[in-house]
């Protein structure tokens, strides 16, 4: 999978990932009203309004970016109809040539982790038929349970040509509570996790990079250099840009010397652009064009930072 | 929620939780065949076969136990139809007076954790209507992101009378890889997490116990006493009994001096009893009776251990 991602980044000329994390407050009233008229005030109506929203955004950004990331919590909030919007959005994005990252942060003991790996990245057999659950290209995974919660995912990555990103240092304010704890050995917990991620990925290399990636938040730029050192062959998915406070310059230490190895996600900053002062001129009817404009502006910010650093 | 759980344990005279974690290999052929005839070899057929299986087990054990635990990965493997079986199973169990624990191990940054908390324990508003996603009583939560990934769950617990169990020391073989790491302060990571769980629960006390519980695996009995000490008011959900190797005697240190504060889960040992030599006489047609018998045998094991320890 990772070689496909690297190629897509080259083709599109940017490492931006659009986060399709719909919230009712970000979906224009007209879409909600139309869905409500069709379906009543039901979970199905929410699901419909998310689909109308997402598909328009995908159409607007598909030629600009290599990938989209879907925060499944935003769909799971609305039960199985919400998750059906997740599944259909993922399928539509893949049909447009985009790589789809399921931001699911799943993990469990081995036998249960197998269930998640099958459902999100793999396939299952019933009777004489192979079936797929959510069928995304890559997904995020939580490391707290250690290797035997990760192996079912790497197994499916190998068999089915998929990839994962393991949480190492997350973007939220309290991420340091456990992740930054100093171990008796002198390292921080997230550094130990980073070393493990590098080890887990060593048997899934394709050229320079591994199918096992990592998540490192843009909101902690001081961790960037160390993280890149500890995981020299690990692609890094970076949340926290934009609405959470991360900027282009903050990302630089995570790129390798050739300006590779990073995917930068922005969600609210792009899909909610139409609500921001800067993009107000588009109005709620043209939320998709506002999103497109926000992608271009983000690309400029990251390109400028890369050029300034000499990595581009 | 916790006071309801404590009362249910008293009423039923046991702290056993039946793990409704269906796998195709545990579902009798006759149920799969019937579902396949109705629905073809599809995800809907899997969902149907899981429902036929689960509802029969619930009918067989509802009068014996206070709660059931649903491992959502086993449903998520089969996409949205699988998750619909999860939702319907949860609703049926609640209608039979059982407390339903969603073993979802979710977590994320605050805004996304809100989505999970709403979907599993809370409710959402669309238009003029309040809607629920999965509507379970309690769920498991992963701590790796720290306090601001937990707060959305405790908020919903408070507002909606629900509860959570935070992963502290999991039952799997590699749980020690990160959870047992020694910190510079001298404690192990899981001990630090335990102390935090106790702190998070302090504002959600109902009598002796908090709505914020913990998960501690039965497979590491040497951790029991320390965990109980660090979390004196924390109800402990214990996986790993039975198929994973844990026995009644291993649980004793987790109970308080009055024999309270523990919920013990068994999944394969109960729902897959019909496939074990010991319960072979029931045959695949009476898998539900085999499950009932396995619950009674597990109750005897735990009661004996409690009596021997003087805690009962």
Interface residues (C-beta under 8 A of the other chain):
Chain A: X21 X24 X32 X36 X40 X41 X42 X43 X45 X46 X71 X73 X74 X75 X76 X77 X78 X79 X80 X82 X83 X84 X87 X103 X105 X106 X107 X108 X109 X110 X112 X113 X114 X115 X116 X118 X119 X120 X124 X126 X127 X128 X129 X131 X132 X133 X134 X142 X143 X144 X145 X146 X147 X148 X149 X167 X170 X171 X172 X173 X174 X175 X176 X177 X178 X179 X181 X182 X183 X184 X185 X186 X189 X192 X193 X196 X239 X244
Chain B: X21 X24 X32 X36 X40 X41 X42 X43 X45 X46 X71 X73 X74 X75 X76 X77 X78 X79 X80 X82 X83 X84 X87 X103 X105 X106 X107 X108 X109 X110 X112 X113 X114 X115 X116 X118 X119 X120 X124 X126 X127 X128 X129 X131 X132 X133 X134 X142 X143 X144 X145 X146 X147 X148 X149 X167 X170 X171 X172 X173 X174 X175 X176 X177 X178 X179 X181 X182 X183 X184 X185 X186 X189 X192 X193 X196 X239 X244
